[in-house]
Amino acid sequence: MIRLPIDWSALGTVLCIGAHCDDIEIGCGGTLLELSRVAPGARFHWEVLSGDEHRERETTQAARQLLGTGVSLEVRVHDFRGSYFPDQWAGIKDRFEEVKSALQPDLILTHWLEDRHQDHRLVAELTWNTFRDHRILEFEIPKFEGDLGRPNLFMALDASSVSRKLEVLAQCFPSQQQRAWFRPDVFRGLMALRGAECNAPSGFAEAFHARKLVM
């Protein structure tokens, strides 16, 4: 296991791009909590492409509870029609260009390019299409499709980060509790598996696909 000497404390802006409310929290909630601790001056920007007023309240509450009141945080939720992103390509691309003109992120966290959900995949494609000279890490979402891959970059998580992520997911997203895969044991199990793969001291980690890293 090779540990990259990345100075996360120097982070300025972290851009998180999710197709739906709860994607960011599921995919990289623990990592964002760790980053907020080591880089207390960082600014976190949630960009969520699909959600109604109810879902917006859920993810806004989740983001704030996850990172805490002392962290610079902005959450934006848009109303593109979920599950139909390919038919809304132009409008979503325009939104990406607006974000690019407004932000200069030091780190971008978004969906995996090979995710089988069409909305997730399009967001990943447009992230790479728009941000061509940025550090991009692709998170994973456990779900019905069974499309988990072989990630190559791991963020070891403190046990308290694991507990906090699970608490936020359980408390802040009541609209998703009826989904068969939206369970604490699913989220905890994936973090345990990734923790075993990278020999994390706590036994837990989140994993990412790092498509391009220049040393």
VENKADA-V454476 format. One record per residue. SS is DSSP state (helix for helix, strand for strand, loop for the rest). PHI is phi in degrees with one decimal (none if undefined). D_LAST is the distance of its C-alpha to the last C-alpha in whole Angstrom. Layout:
BEGIN
SS_PHI_D_LAST / SS_PHI_D_LAST
END
This chain:
BEGIN
loop_none_17 / loop_-97.8_13 / loop_-94.3_13 / loop_-77.8_9 / loop_-81.8_10 / loop_-94.4_10 / loop_-88.1_13 / helix_-67.0_15 / helix_-64.7_18 / helix_-87.6_17 / loop_-60.9_17 / loop_-100.6_20 / strand_-124.9_21 / strand_-113.3_20 / strand_-102.8_22 / strand_-111.8_23 / strand_-118.5_25 / strand_-125.8_27 / strand_-71.1_30 / strand_-132.3_33 / loop_-59.8_34 / loop_94.2_32 / helix_-61.2_29 / helix_-64.6_27 / helix_-63.5_29 / helix_-69.4_29 / helix_-73.6_25 / helix_-147.5_23 / helix_-58.9_26 / helix_-65.8_25 / helix_-63.7_22 / helix_-63.0_23 / helix_-65.4_25 / helix_-63.2_23 / helix_-65.5_21 / helix_-65.2_24 / helix_-80.4_25 / helix_-83.2_22 / loop_-127.7_22 / loop_-63.3_25 / loop_-92.4_25 / loop_-71.3_23 / strand_-107.5_25 / strand_-110.5_25 / strand_-125.6_26 / strand_-89.6_28 / strand_-121.2_28 / strand_-114.5_31 / strand_-84.6_32 / strand_-137.6_35 / loop_172.9_38 / loop_-92.0_41 / helix_-62.4_43 / helix_-65.5_43 / helix_-67.7_40 / helix_-62.4_38 / helix_-63.1_40 / helix_-61.8_39 / helix_-73.3_35 / helix_-65.3_35 / helix_-64.3_37 / helix_-63.2_35 / helix_-61.5_32 / helix_-69.4_34 / helix_-67.0_35 / helix_-68.3_31 / helix_-93.0_30 / loop_94.4_33 / loop_-74.9_35 / loop_-86.4_33 / loop_-98.2_30 / strand_-71.5_29 / strand_-142.6_30 / strand_-131.4_31 / strand_-119.3_32 / strand_-124.0_33 / strand_-119.1_35 / loop_-108.4_36 / strand_-114.0_39 / loop_-64.7_37 / loop_-71.9_39 / loop_-62.2_38 / loop_75.1_37 / loop_-125.1_38 / helix_-57.9_35 / helix_-57.3_34 / helix_-79.1_38 / helix_-115.3_36 / helix_-53.9_33 / helix_-62.6_34 / helix_-65.3_35 / helix_-68.0_32 / helix_-61.7_30 / helix_-59.6_32 / helix_-64.9_31 / helix_-59.9_27 / helix_-65.2_28 / helix_-64.2_30 / helix_-64.2_27 / helix_-60.9_24 / helix_-73.0_27 / helix_-96.7_27 / loop_-126.4_24 / loop_-125.1_21 / loop_-70.8_19 / loop_-84.7_16 / strand_-148.6_16 / strand_-121.7_18 / strand_-115.3_19 / strand_-152.3_21 / strand_-71.2_23 / loop_-75.6_22 / loop_-62.3_22 / loop_-104.9_25 / loop_-62.3_27 / loop_-79.5_30 / loop_-77.8_32 / helix_-61.9_32 / helix_-66.9_31 / helix_-59.9_28 / helix_-63.7_27 / helix_-66.0_28 / helix_-60.9_26 / helix_-62.9_23 / helix_-61.7_24 / helix_-72.6_25 / helix_-62.3_22 / helix_-69.0_19 / helix_-67.1_22 / helix_-93.1_22 / loop_-102.0_19 / loop_-92.9_17 / loop_-136.5_14 / loop_-129.1_14 / loop_-85.0_12 / strand_-118.9_14 / strand_-119.1_15 / strand_-102.7_18 / strand_-88.1_21 / loop_-120.9_24 / loop_-124.1_28 / loop_-72.8_30 / loop_-166.5_33 / loop_-61.0_36 / loop_-64.5_34 / loop_62.8_33 / loop_-110.3_29 / loop_-63.6_27 / loop_-109.6_24 / loop_-117.8_21 / loop_-66.0_19 / loop_-126.0_15 / strand_-139.0_14 / strand_-126.0_17 / strand_-111.7_18 / strand_-65.5_21 / loop_-110.9_24 / loop_-68.7_27 / helix_-58.1_30 / helix_-68.3_31 / helix_-68.1_29 / helix_-62.4_30 / helix_-61.8_33 / helix_-66.2_33 / helix_-59.5_31 / helix_-64.9_34 / helix_-63.7_37 / helix_-64.2_35 / helix_-62.5_35 / helix_-73.7_39 / helix_-87.9_40 / helix_-97.7_39 / loop_-125.4_39 / helix_-61.6_43 / helix_-67.1_43 / helix_-105.5_40 / loop_-65.3_42 / loop_-80.6_44 / loop_-72.8_41 / loop_-62.1_41 / loop_-90.9_38 / loop_-84.7_37 / loop_-133.7_38 / helix_-56.2_37 / helix_-68.4_37 / helix_-67.2_34 / helix_-66.7_32 / helix_-66.3_32 / helix_-62.2_32 / helix_-66.9_29 / helix_-65.1_27 / helix_-68.3_29 / helix_-61.1_28 / helix_-66.6_24 / helix_-65.5_24 / helix_-65.4_26 / helix_-66.0_23 / helix_-109.2_20 / loop_57.6_23 / loop_-65.5_23 / loop_-54.9_26 / loop_-82.7_28 / loop_90.8_28 / loop_-132.6_26 / strand_-159.9_23 / strand_-108.6_22 / strand_-122.5_20 / strand_-138.4_18 / strand_-98.4_16 / loop_-101.0_13 / loop_-72.5_13 / loop_-139.9_10 / loop_-132.2_6 / loop_-99.3_4 / loop_-96.9_0
END
